[in-house]
Amino acid sequence: MLLIVLLSGFNLLNNKPVVAKWVITRECSLKVNGSTNINEFACIIPEYKGPDTLTLYKGTDPVKMSGSLALDVTTFDCHNRGMTGELRKVLKAKEFPNLIIRFISIDKYPDHMEPVKGIVTIELAGVSKRFEVDYRFIPDGPHMLTLVGTKQVNFSDFNIIPPTKLGGIIKTKNELNVEFDLKVKVLE
């Protein structure tokens, strides 16, 4: 009996997932595209103050991930002072200054440029919600890659009422298209 336990323990060690580390560099950004009943807008967080590290467990299916990234909501820039101020206000930037993306998994380790799906948790304005995200991985040289994630979210996903202006004449639509670009250095 002891021999069986020992041998199965050795087998578990041999099936241990390979760990990869991705260092998120400062050249990251987040872009949010939305619209009102009058026009469209794009707001960006132009840089990430990181770095942080994501850990990937390559021997799992799906590939488990751990790590997060916190983006400063007070740096959102909509290229329009009024829109920027209103967005920061509805996102409760003073009370919740960070948008936090926690990485949960991806359906496979990105060995090629084919699309990959992943699971993240996004925390915004004090509300946390789980989402499936579409990713593209773009090689950027030796041991470097860009991870581009896209997802449509709604203000209402985070219990936020879309902003209005001029007594409700200008209304922001509930839907937002979010795209984040993560520049990572791959350590294995």
MILODO-851641 format. One line per field, with one value per residue: residue number from 1; residue in one letter; chain; y, x, z of N, C-alpha, C in turn. Coordinates in Angstrom, 1 decimal. Layout:
nr c(NUM | ...);
rest c(A | ...);
kette c(A | ...);
n_v c(Y | ...);
n_u c(X | ...);
n_w c(Z | ...);
ca_v c(Y | ...);
ca_u c(X | ...);
ca_w c(Z | ...);
c_v c(Y | ...);
c_u c(X | ...);
c_w c(Z | ...);
//
This chain:
nr c(1 | 2 | 3 | 4 | 5 | 6 | 7 | 8 | 9 | 10 | 11 | 12 | 13 | 14 | 15 | 16 | 17 | 18 | 19 | 20 | 21 | 22 | 23 | 24 | 25 | 26 | 27 | 28 | 29 | 30 | 31 | 32 | 33 | 34 | 35 | 36 | 37 | 38 | 39 | 40 | 41 | 42 | 43 | 44 | 45 | 46 | 47 | 48 | 49 | 50 | 51 | 52 | 53 | 54 | 55 | 56 | 57 | 58 | 59 | 60 | 61 | 62 | 63 | 64 | 65 | 66 | 67 | 68 | 69 | 70 | 71 | 72 | 73 | 74 | 75 | 76 | 77 | 78 | 79 | 80 | 81 | 82 | 83 | 84 | 85 | 86 | 87 | 88 | 89 | 90 | 91 | 92 | 93 | 94 | 95 | 96 | 97 | 98 | 99 | 100 | 101 | 102 | 103 | 104 | 105 | 106 | 107 | 108 | 109 | 110 | 111 | 112 | 113 | 114 | 115 | 116 | 117 | 118 | 119 | 120 | 121 | 122 | 123 | 124 | 125 | 126 | 127 | 128 | 129 | 130 | 131 | 132 | 133 | 134 | 135 | 136 | 137 | 138 | 139 | 140 | 141 | 142 | 143 | 144 | 145 | 146 | 147 | 148 | 149 | 150 | 151 | 152 | 153 | 154 | 155 | 156 | 157 | 158 | 159 | 160 | 161 | 162 | 163 | 164 | 165 | 166 | 167 | 168 | 169 | 170 | 171 | 172 | 173 | 174 | 175 | 176 | 177 | 178 | 179 | 180 | 181 | 182 | 183 | 184 | 185 | 186 | 187 | 188);
rest c(M | L | L | I | V | L | L | S | G | F | N | L | L | N | N | K | P | V | V | A | K | W | V | I | T | R | E | C | S | L | K | V | N | G | S | T | N | I | N | E | F | A | C | I | I | P | E | Y | K | G | P | D | T | L | T | L | Y | K | G | T | D | P | V | K | M | S | G | S | L | A | L | D | V | T | T | F | D | C | H | N | R | G | M | T | G | E | L | R | K | V | L | K | A | K | E | F | P | N | L | I | I | R | F | I | S | I | D | K | Y | P | D | H | M | E | P | V | K | G | I | V | T | I | E | L | A | G | V | S | K | R | F | E | V | D | Y | R | F | I | P | D | G | P | H | M | L | T | L | V | G | T | K | Q | V | N | F | S | D | F | N | I | I | P | P | T | K | L | G | G | I | I | K | T | K | N | E | L | N | V | E | F | D | L | K | V | K | V | L | E);
kette c(A | A | A | A | A | A | A | A | A | A | A | A | A | A | A | A | A | A | A | A | A | A | A | A | A | A | A | A | A | A | A | A | A | A | A | A | A | A | A | A | A | A | A | A | A | A | A | A | A | A | A | A | A | A | A | A | A | A | A | A | A | A | A | A | A | A | A | A | A | A | A | A | A | A | A | A | A | A | A | A | A | A | A | A | A | A | A | A | A | A | A | A | A | A | A | A | A | A | A | A | A | A | A | A | A | A | A | A | A | A | A | A | A | A | A | A | A | A | A | A | A | A | A | A | A | A | A | A | A | A | A | A | A | A | A | A | A | A | A | A | A | A | A | A | A | A | A | A | A | A | A | A | A | A | A | A | A | A | A | A | A | A | A | A | A | A | A | A | A | A | A | A | A | A | A | A | A | A | A | A | A | A | A | A | A | A | A | A);
n_v c(-1.2 | 1.3 | 1.5 | 2.0 | 4.4 | 6.0 | 5.7 | 6.8 | 9.4 | 10.2 | 10.2 | 12.2 | 14.4 | 14.4 | 15.1 | 17.8 | 21.1 | 23.3 | 26.3 | 29.6 | 32.9 | 36.1 | 39.3 | 42.3 | 45.2 | 48.8 | 49.9 | 49.7 | 50.0 | 51.1 | 51.3 | 52.7 | 52.6 | 54.4 | 55.7 | 58.4 | 59.7 | 61.5 | 61.6 | 59.7 | 58.5 | 58.2 | 57.0 | 56.9 | 55.2 | 56.1 | 54.9 | 52.4 | 52.1 | 50.0 | 47.7 | 44.5 | 41.0 | 38.2 | 34.8 | 31.8 | 28.6 | 26.1 | 23.4 | 22.9 | 22.6 | 24.5 | 26.8 | 27.9 | 31.0 | 33.5 | 36.6 | 40.2 | 43.4 | 46.8 | 49.7 | 53.2 | 55.0 | 57.7 | 58.7 | 58.5 | 59.7 | 61.5 | 63.2 | 65.4 | 67.7 | 68.0 | 65.6 | 63.8 | 64.6 | 63.9 | 61.1 | 60.2 | 61.0 | 59.4 | 56.9 | 56.9 | 57.8 | 59.1 | 57.7 | 55.0 | 54.6 | 52.8 | 50.6 | 47.3 | 44.4 | 41.1 | 38.1 | 35.0 | 32.6 | 31.2 | 29.7 | 28.2 | 27.9 | 30.6 | 29.8 | 30.6 | 33.1 | 32.8 | 33.5 | 33.6 | 32.6 | 33.9 | 34.1 | 36.7 | 38.8 | 41.8 | 44.7 | 47.5 | 50.7 | 49.8 | 47.4 | 44.0 | 41.9 | 38.9 | 38.0 | 36.8 | 37.1 | 38.1 | 37.4 | 38.4 | 37.5 | 39.0 | 38.6 | 40.3 | 40.3 | 38.7 | 36.9 | 38.7 | 39.9 | 41.2 | 41.4 | 41.6 | 42.4 | 42.2 | 43.3 | 43.7 | 45.6 | 46.8 | 49.8 | 49.3 | 46.7 | 47.2 | 48.5 | 51.2 | 54.2 | 55.3 | 58.4 | 61.6 | 64.7 | 68.2 | 68.3 | 65.8 | 65.7 | 65.0 | 61.7 | 59.1 | 55.9 | 52.6 | 50.6 | 49.7 | 49.4 | 47.8 | 47.8 | 46.4 | 46.7 | 44.8 | 44.8 | 42.4 | 40.7 | 37.6 | 35.2 | 32.2);
n_u c(0.8 | 1.9 | 3.9 | 2.3 | 1.1 | 3.5 | 4.4 | 2.3 | 2.5 | 4.9 | 4.2 | 2.3 | 4.1 | 5.4 | 3.5 | 3.1 | 2.2 | 3.7 | 5.2 | 4.8 | 6.0 | 4.7 | 5.8 | 4.2 | 4.7 | 5.3 | 4.2 | 1.4 | -2.1 | -5.5 | -8.5 | -11.7 | -14.6 | -17.5 | -20.8 | -23.1 | -26.5 | -25.9 | -23.2 | -20.0 | -17.6 | -14.2 | -12.3 | -9.3 | -7.0 | -3.9 | -1.4 | 0.2 | 1.1 | 2.6 | 5.4 | 3.8 | 3.3 | 2.1 | 1.1 | 1.2 | -0.1 | 0.9 | 0.3 | -2.3 | -5.9 | -8.6 | -5.8 | -4.7 | -4.5 | -2.9 | -2.8 | -2.9 | -4.0 | -3.9 | -5.5 | -5.3 | -8.1 | -8.5 | -6.9 | -8.2 | -8.8 | -10.8 | -10.4 | -12.0 | -12.8 | -15.2 | -16.5 | -14.6 | -14.4 | -17.1 | -17.2 | -15.2 | -16.5 | -19.0 | -17.8 | -17.0 | -14.4 | -12.9 | -13.6 | -13.2 | -10.4 | -9.1 | -9.3 | -9.6 | -8.2 | -8.4 | -6.8 | -8.0 | -8.1 | -7.0 | -8.1 | -6.2 | -2.6 | -0.9 | 0.6 | 0.7 | -0.6 | -3.3 | -6.7 | -7.7 | -9.7 | -10.5 | -10.9 | -11.7 | -11.9 | -13.4 | -13.1 | -14.8 | -15.7 | -16.3 | -17.7 | -17.5 | -17.1 | -17.4 | -16.0 | -16.0 | -13.3 | -12.1 | -9.0 | -6.1 | -2.8 | 0.2 | 3.3 | 6.2 | 9.0 | 12.0 | 11.0 | 9.0 | 5.6 | 2.5 | -0.6 | -3.8 | -6.9 | -10.4 | -13.7 | -17.2 | -18.9 | -21.3 | -22.4 | -24.3 | -23.6 | -21.9 | -23.5 | -23.8 | -25.2 | -25.6 | -24.1 | -25.7 | -26.3 | -27.1 | -29.7 | -30.7 | -30.9 | -28.7 | -27.7 | -25.9 | -25.1 | -25.7 | -23.9 | -20.4 | -17.4 | -14.5 | -11.0 | -8.0 | -4.5 | -1.8 | 1.6 | 3.9 | 6.7 | 8.0 | 8.8 | 10.3);
n_w c(0.0 | 0.8 | -1.1 | -3.4 | -2.8 | -2.7 | -5.4 | -6.8 | -5.9 | -7.1 | -9.7 | -9.8 | -9.4 | -11.8 | -13.6 | -13.1 | -13.8 | -16.2 | -15.4 | -16.6 | -16.7 | -17.2 | -17.6 | -17.1 | -18.9 | -18.8 | -21.1 | -21.6 | -22.4 | -22.1 | -23.8 | -24.3 | -26.1 | -26.9 | -27.3 | -27.8 | -28.1 | -29.9 | -30.9 | -31.2 | -28.9 | -27.6 | -25.0 | -23.2 | -21.1 | -21.0 | -20.2 | -18.3 | -14.9 | -13.9 | -13.3 | -13.4 | -12.7 | -14.5 | -13.9 | -15.6 | -15.9 | -17.7 | -18.1 | -17.7 | -18.4 | -19.1 | -19.6 | -16.6 | -14.9 | -13.0 | -11.3 | -11.6 | -12.8 | -12.2 | -13.2 | -13.3 | -12.9 | -12.7 | -14.7 | -17.1 | -20.3 | -22.4 | -24.5 | -24.4 | -22.3 | -20.7 | -21.1 | -20.2 | -17.4 | -16.7 | -17.2 | -15.3 | -13.0 | -13.0 | -12.8 | -10.3 | -9.5 | -7.5 | -5.2 | -5.9 | -7.2 | -9.0 | -11.8 | -11.9 | -13.3 | -13.2 | -14.0 | -14.9 | -16.6 | -19.8 | -22.9 | -24.2 | -24.4 | -25.9 | -28.7 | -31.3 | -33.6 | -33.5 | -32.5 | -29.1 | -26.3 | -23.1 | -19.5 | -17.3 | -14.4 | -13.8 | -12.0 | -11.2 | -10.1 | -7.6 | -8.1 | -9.0 | -11.7 | -13.7 | -16.9 | -20.2 | -22.5 | -25.6 | -27.1 | -28.8 | -29.7 | -30.3 | -31.6 | -30.6 | -31.0 | -29.6 | -26.9 | -26.3 | -26.3 | -27.5 | -25.9 | -26.9 | -25.8 | -26.1 | -25.4 | -25.1 | -22.9 | -20.4 | -19.0 | -17.0 | -16.2 | -14.1 | -12.2 | -12.9 | -13.9 | -17.2 | -18.2 | -18.6 | -20.4 | -20.4 | -19.2 | -19.9 | -22.6 | -24.1 | -24.2 | -23.0 | -24.4 | -23.1 | -23.8 | -24.1 | -25.8 | -25.0 | -25.1 | -24.4 | -24.4 | -23.7 | -23.1 | -22.9 | -21.3 | -21.8 | -19.5 | -18.9);
ca_v c(0.0 | 2.4 | 1.6 | 2.5 | 5.9 | 6.7 | 5.8 | 7.8 | 10.7 | 10.5 | 10.4 | 13.6 | 15.4 | 14.4 | 15.8 | 19.1 | 22.1 | 24.1 | 27.7 | 30.6 | 34.2 | 37.2 | 40.6 | 43.3 | 46.4 | 50.0 | 50.3 | 49.1 | 51.0 | 50.7 | 52.2 | 52.5 | 53.3 | 54.4 | 56.6 | 59.1 | 59.8 | 62.6 | 61.2 | 58.7 | 59.0 | 57.2 | 57.4 | 56.0 | 55.3 | 56.0 | 54.1 | 51.6 | 52.4 | 48.7 | 46.5 | 43.4 | 39.7 | 37.2 | 33.5 | 30.9 | 27.1 | 25.6 | 22.0 | 22.8 | 22.8 | 25.6 | 27.3 | 28.7 | 32.2 | 34.3 | 37.9 | 41.2 | 44.7 | 47.9 | 50.9 | 54.4 | 55.6 | 59.2 | 59.1 | 58.4 | 60.9 | 61.4 | 64.2 | 66.4 | 68.0 | 67.8 | 64.1 | 63.2 | 64.8 | 63.2 | 59.7 | 60.0 | 61.1 | 58.2 | 55.7 | 57.1 | 57.7 | 59.5 | 56.6 | 53.8 | 55.1 | 51.8 | 49.6 | 46.1 | 43.3 | 39.8 | 37.1 | 33.7 | 31.5 | 31.3 | 28.3 | 27.5 | 28.7 | 31.2 | 29.5 | 31.2 | 34.3 | 32.6 | 34.0 | 32.8 | 33.2 | 33.9 | 34.6 | 37.7 | 39.5 | 43.3 | 45.4 | 48.9 | 51.5 | 48.9 | 46.2 | 43.1 | 41.0 | 38.0 | 38.2 | 36.1 | 38.1 | 37.6 | 37.8 | 38.2 | 37.5 | 39.4 | 38.5 | 41.6 | 40.1 | 37.6 | 36.9 | 39.8 | 39.8 | 42.1 | 40.7 | 42.5 | 41.8 | 43.0 | 42.9 | 44.7 | 45.6 | 47.8 | 50.6 | 48.6 | 45.6 | 47.7 | 49.3 | 52.6 | 54.8 | 56.1 | 59.8 | 62.4 | 66.1 | 69.2 | 67.9 | 64.5 | 65.8 | 64.1 | 60.5 | 58.1 | 54.6 | 51.7 | 49.7 | 50.2 | 48.4 | 47.9 | 47.1 | 46.6 | 46.2 | 44.5 | 44.5 | 41.5 | 40.0 | 36.2 | 34.5 | 30.7);
ca_u c(0.0 | 2.8 | 4.5 | 1.3 | 1.0 | 4.7 | 4.5 | 1.3 | 3.0 | 5.9 | 3.5 | 1.8 | 5.1 | 5.8 | 2.4 | 3.1 | 2.1 | 4.9 | 4.8 | 5.4 | 5.7 | 4.7 | 5.9 | 3.5 | 5.5 | 4.6 | 3.6 | 0.1 | -3.1 | -6.9 | -9.4 | -13.1 | -15.3 | -18.9 | -21.6 | -24.3 | -27.5 | -25.4 | -21.9 | -19.3 | -16.4 | -13.2 | -11.6 | -8.2 | -6.0 | -2.7 | -0.3 | 0.1 | 2.2 | 3.2 | 5.0 | 3.2 | 3.6 | 1.1 | 1.6 | 0.4 | 0.1 | 0.7 | -0.1 | -3.7 | -6.8 | -7.9 | -4.6 | -5.0 | -3.6 | -3.0 | -2.2 | -3.9 | -3.4 | -4.7 | -5.3 | -5.8 | -9.3 | -8.4 | -6.1 | -9.0 | -8.8 | -11.7 | -10.1 | -13.0 | -12.8 | -16.5 | -16.8 | -13.6 | -14.9 | -18.3 | -16.8 | -14.6 | -17.6 | -19.9 | -17.0 | -16.6 | -12.9 | -12.4 | -13.8 | -12.6 | -9.5 | -8.5 | -10.0 | -8.7 | -8.5 | -7.8 | -6.8 | -8.4 | -7.7 | -7.2 | -8.5 | -5.0 | -1.4 | -0.8 | 1.8 | 0.5 | -1.3 | -4.7 | -7.5 | -7.8 | -10.7 | -10.1 | -11.8 | -11.2 | -12.8 | -13.1 | -13.6 | -14.9 | -16.6 | -16.7 | -18.4 | -16.7 | -17.9 | -16.6 | -16.3 | -15.2 | -12.7 | -11.4 | -7.6 | -5.1 | -1.5 | 1.0 | 4.8 | 6.9 | 10.4 | 12.3 | 10.4 | 8.0 | 4.4 | 1.4 | -1.9 | -4.9 | -8.1 | -11.6 | -14.9 | -18.3 | -19.5 | -22.3 | -22.4 | -25.2 | -22.9 | -21.3 | -24.5 | -23.6 | -26.2 | -24.9 | -24.2 | -26.5 | -26.0 | -28.1 | -31.0 | -31.1 | -31.0 | -27.6 | -27.7 | -24.8 | -25.7 | -25.2 | -22.8 | -19.0 | -16.4 | -13.3 | -9.9 | -6.7 | -3.2 | -0.8 | 2.9 | 4.5 | 7.9 | 7.8 | 9.9 | 9.9);
ca_w c(0.0 | 0.9 | -2.4 | -4.3 | -2.5 | -3.1 | -6.8 | -7.4 | -5.6 | -8.1 | -10.9 | -9.7 | -9.6 | -13.2 | -14.3 | -12.6 | -14.9 | -16.4 | -15.1 | -17.3 | -16.1 | -18.1 | -16.9 | -17.8 | -19.0 | -18.7 | -22.4 | -21.8 | -22.4 | -22.1 | -24.6 | -24.2 | -27.2 | -26.6 | -28.1 | -27.2 | -29.2 | -30.8 | -31.5 | -30.6 | -28.1 | -27.2 | -23.8 | -23.0 | -20.0 | -21.9 | -19.8 | -17.1 | -14.0 | -13.4 | -13.9 | -12.6 | -13.3 | -14.6 | -13.9 | -16.4 | -15.7 | -19.1 | -18.2 | -17.3 | -19.5 | -19.7 | -18.9 | -15.4 | -14.8 | -11.7 | -11.4 | -11.9 | -13.2 | -11.7 | -14.0 | -12.6 | -13.5 | -12.8 | -15.8 | -18.3 | -21.1 | -23.5 | -25.4 | -24.3 | -20.8 | -20.1 | -21.2 | -19.3 | -16.1 | -16.4 | -17.1 | -14.0 | -12.0 | -13.0 | -12.4 | -8.9 | -9.5 | -6.2 | -4.2 | -6.4 | -8.3 | -9.9 | -12.5 | -11.7 | -14.2 | -12.6 | -15.0 | -14.4 | -17.5 | -21.2 | -23.3 | -24.6 | -24.3 | -27.2 | -29.5 | -32.6 | -33.6 | -33.6 | -31.4 | -27.9 | -25.4 | -21.7 | -18.4 | -16.4 | -13.5 | -13.9 | -10.8 | -11.5 | -9.3 | -6.4 | -8.5 | -9.6 | -12.6 | -14.5 | -18.3 | -21.2 | -23.3 | -26.9 | -27.1 | -29.9 | -29.3 | -31.4 | -31.2 | -30.7 | -30.9 | -28.7 | -25.5 | -26.1 | -27.1 | -27.1 | -25.7 | -27.1 | -25.3 | -26.4 | -24.8 | -25.0 | -21.5 | -20.3 | -17.7 | -16.1 | -15.6 | -12.8 | -11.5 | -13.3 | -14.9 | -18.2 | -18.0 | -19.5 | -20.3 | -20.8 | -18.7 | -20.5 | -24.1 | -24.6 | -23.4 | -23.3 | -24.5 | -22.1 | -24.3 | -24.2 | -26.3 | -24.3 | -25.7 | -23.7 | -25.0 | -22.7 | -23.6 | -21.9 | -21.5 | -21.4 | -18.7 | -18.7);
c_v c(1.3 | 2.6 | 2.3 | 4.0 | 6.6 | 6.8 | 6.8 | 9.2 | 11.2 | 10.9 | 11.8 | 14.6 | 15.5 | 15.1 | 17.3 | 20.1 | 22.9 | 25.6 | 28.6 | 31.9 | 35.2 | 38.5 | 41.6 | 44.6 | 47.6 | 50.5 | 49.8 | 50.3 | 50.3 | 51.7 | 51.8 | 53.3 | 53.2 | 55.4 | 57.2 | 59.1 | 60.9 | 62.2 | 60.1 | 59.3 | 57.8 | 57.8 | 56.4 | 56.3 | 55.0 | 55.1 | 53.4 | 51.9 | 51.2 | 48.8 | 45.5 | 42.1 | 38.8 | 35.8 | 32.6 | 29.4 | 26.4 | 24.2 | 21.8 | 23.0 | 23.2 | 26.0 | 28.3 | 29.9 | 32.8 | 35.6 | 38.9 | 42.5 | 45.8 | 49.2 | 52.1 | 55.1 | 57.1 | 59.7 | 58.9 | 59.8 | 60.7 | 62.4 | 65.3 | 66.6 | 67.6 | 66.3 | 63.4 | 63.3 | 64.0 | 61.7 | 59.4 | 60.1 | 59.9 | 56.9 | 55.8 | 57.1 | 58.2 | 58.4 | 55.3 | 54.2 | 54.1 | 50.9 | 48.4 | 45.0 | 42.1 | 38.8 | 35.8 | 32.6 | 32.0 | 29.8 | 27.5 | 28.5 | 29.3 | 30.9 | 30.2 | 32.4 | 34.1 | 33.1 | 33.0 | 33.4 | 33.0 | 34.4 | 35.6 | 38.2 | 41.0 | 43.9 | 46.9 | 49.6 | 50.6 | 47.7 | 45.3 | 42.1 | 40.2 | 38.1 | 37.2 | 37.1 | 37.4 | 38.2 | 37.6 | 38.3 | 37.9 | 39.4 | 39.9 | 41.5 | 39.0 | 37.8 | 38.1 | 39.6 | 40.9 | 41.2 | 41.8 | 41.8 | 42.8 | 42.4 | 44.0 | 44.5 | 46.7 | 48.6 | 49.8 | 47.3 | 45.9 | 48.6 | 50.8 | 53.0 | 55.6 | 57.6 | 60.5 | 63.9 | 66.9 | 68.7 | 66.7 | 64.6 | 65.0 | 62.9 | 59.6 | 56.7 | 53.7 | 50.9 | 50.4 | 49.1 | 48.7 | 47.1 | 47.4 | 46.0 | 46.1 | 44.1 | 43.6 | 41.0 | 38.6 | 35.7 | 33.1 | 30.0);
c_u c(0.9 | 3.5 | 3.6 | 1.2 | 2.3 | 4.8 | 3.5 | 1.8 | 4.1 | 5.3 | 2.9 | 2.9 | 5.5 | 4.7 | 2.2 | 3.1 | 3.4 | 4.4 | 5.6 | 5.0 | 5.7 | 4.8 | 5.2 | 4.3 | 4.6 | 3.9 | 2.2 | -0.9 | -4.5 | -7.7 | -10.8 | -13.8 | -16.8 | -19.6 | -22.7 | -25.3 | -27.1 | -24.1 | -21.2 | -18.1 | -15.5 | -12.4 | -10.5 | -7.5 | -4.7 | -1.6 | -0.6 | 1.4 | 3.0 | 4.7 | 4.4 | 3.5 | 2.3 | 1.7 | 0.6 | 0.8 | -0.2 | 0.2 | -1.6 | -4.6 | -8.1 | -6.6 | -4.9 | -4.0 | -3.9 | -2.3 | -3.3 | -3.2 | -4.4 | -4.4 | -6.0 | -6.9 | -9.2 | -7.5 | -6.9 | -9.0 | -9.7 | -11.5 | -11.2 | -13.1 | -14.1 | -16.8 | -15.8 | -14.0 | -16.2 | -18.1 | -16.2 | -15.6 | -18.5 | -19.1 | -16.6 | -15.1 | -12.3 | -12.5 | -13.2 | -11.6 | -8.9 | -9.6 | -9.1 | -9.2 | -7.7 | -7.9 | -7.0 | -7.8 | -7.7 | -7.4 | -7.3 | -3.8 | -1.2 | 0.6 | 1.8 | -0.3 | -2.9 | -5.5 | -7.6 | -8.9 | -10.1 | -11.1 | -11.1 | -12.3 | -12.4 | -13.8 | -13.6 | -16.0 | -17.2 | -17.5 | -17.5 | -17.6 | -17.0 | -17.0 | -15.4 | -14.6 | -12.1 | -10.0 | -7.0 | -3.7 | -0.6 | 2.5 | 5.4 | 8.5 | 10.7 | 11.7 | 9.5 | 6.8 | 3.4 | 0.1 | -2.9 | -6.2 | -9.3 | -12.8 | -16.0 | -18.8 | -20.5 | -22.1 | -23.2 | -24.6 | -22.2 | -22.2 | -24.3 | -24.7 | -25.4 | -25.1 | -25.1 | -26.0 | -27.2 | -29.6 | -31.6 | -31.2 | -29.9 | -27.6 | -26.6 | -25.5 | -25.0 | -24.0 | -21.5 | -18.2 | -15.1 | -12.2 | -8.7 | -5.6 | -2.2 | 0.5 | 3.5 | 5.8 | 7.7 | 9.0 | 9.5 | 11.0);
c_w c(0.0 | -0.4 | -3.4 | -4.1 | -3.0 | -4.6 | -7.4 | -7.0 | -6.6 | -9.4 | -10.9 | -9.9 | -11.1 | -14.1 | -13.9 | -13.8 | -15.0 | -16.2 | -16.0 | -16.6 | -17.2 | -17.3 | -17.7 | -17.8 | -18.9 | -20.0 | -22.6 | -21.8 | -22.4 | -22.9 | -24.5 | -25.3 | -26.8 | -27.5 | -27.3 | -28.4 | -30.2 | -31.6 | -30.8 | -29.8 | -27.9 | -26.1 | -23.6 | -21.6 | -20.8 | -21.5 | -18.5 | -16.2 | -13.5 | -13.2 | -12.9 | -13.3 | -13.3 | -14.6 | -14.7 | -16.1 | -16.9 | -19.2 | -17.8 | -18.5 | -18.9 | -18.9 | -17.8 | -15.4 | -13.4 | -11.9 | -11.8 | -12.4 | -12.8 | -12.5 | -13.3 | -13.4 | -13.6 | -13.9 | -17.1 | -19.0 | -22.3 | -24.6 | -25.5 | -22.8 | -20.1 | -20.0 | -20.2 | -17.8 | -15.7 | -16.3 | -15.7 | -12.9 | -11.9 | -12.6 | -11.0 | -8.7 | -8.2 | -5.1 | -4.6 | -7.6 | -9.2 | -10.5 | -12.5 | -12.6 | -13.6 | -13.7 | -14.4 | -15.3 | -18.9 | -21.7 | -23.8 | -24.5 | -25.7 | -27.9 | -30.8 | -32.5 | -33.7 | -32.4 | -30.3 | -27.0 | -23.9 | -20.8 | -17.6 | -15.4 | -13.6 | -12.7 | -11.2 | -10.6 | -8.1 | -6.8 | -9.3 | -10.4 | -13.4 | -16.0 | -19.1 | -22.2 | -24.5 | -26.9 | -28.5 | -29.3 | -30.5 | -30.9 | -31.5 | -30.6 | -29.9 | -27.3 | -25.2 | -26.9 | -26.6 | -27.0 | -25.9 | -26.7 | -25.6 | -25.8 | -24.8 | -23.6 | -21.5 | -19.0 | -16.6 | -15.5 | -14.2 | -12.0 | -11.7 | -14.2 | -15.9 | -18.0 | -19.1 | -19.4 | -20.8 | -20.5 | -19.4 | -22.0 | -24.7 | -23.7 | -23.9 | -23.4 | -23.5 | -22.5 | -24.5 | -24.8 | -25.7 | -25.0 | -24.8 | -24.4 | -23.9 | -23.4 | -22.5 | -22.3 | -21.0 | -20.7 | -18.6 | -18.0);
//
